[in-house]
């Protein structure tokens, strides 16, 4: 499966933990005992942010407004 969009991650080591941040999603972060765990945690964090933002957008639609899918390729 090819990713639709690629997001970058910055990984830093803090003691026994790896912490991952994304410049594209500064509110998201992840951590783990390995780089892979930190990246997966960040991925899950970004997915939750997207779901939350989508729910907010749906809740705030005005009359005659709608949301449509937008694929990034």
N, C-alpha and C positions, 0 to 999 in steps of 0.2 A: 504494500500500500504506500503510495507516494504521499507525502504530507502536502496539504493545500498551501500552507504558509509555514515559514520557518521563523521561530522566535529565538533570540539569543539568550544565553544564561551566563552569568558571571558566578564563578564558584570560588569560595575562599575557605580556608581551613581555620577553624577556631577550636583549638584543643583537639579532642577526639572526634569532633563533628565537622562535617562539610556543610556549608550554607550556600544556597543558590538564590540568586536574584536575577530579575530580568529588566533590562533598561526599558523595554516596551510596556511592561506591567510593573511599575515601581511599587504598587501596593502588594504584589505577590512575592512570596518567598518560600523556600523549602529547606529542609535540613535532613541529614541522615548520617549514618556511620560510614557510608561510602559515597563517592561522587554520584554513582548511579542512583542510590537512594535519595540523595538530595535533589537530583534532577527530576526524578519521578514525583517527589513531593512538590516541587515547583510546578510541574506540569499539572498536577491535581489542583493546586492553588489557583493557577490561571484559569482552568476550566470552571472552577467555582466562581471566580470573578466574572467570567463571561455569562454564566447562568444568572448570577445576581443582577448584572447590568441589563440583561435581556428582560428579566422579570420587572425591573424598575421601568424600563422603556415601555413595556406592555401596560403597566399600571398607569402610566402617564400619557397615554395616547389621547389626542384630542378628537373631536368629531371629524370624521372624514379621513383621519390618519390611519395608516396601517404600517406594519413591519413586514419586510420581505427578506428572504435569505439573500446573502451576498457572499458568493464564493470568491476566495482569493487564490489565484493560481499564479 
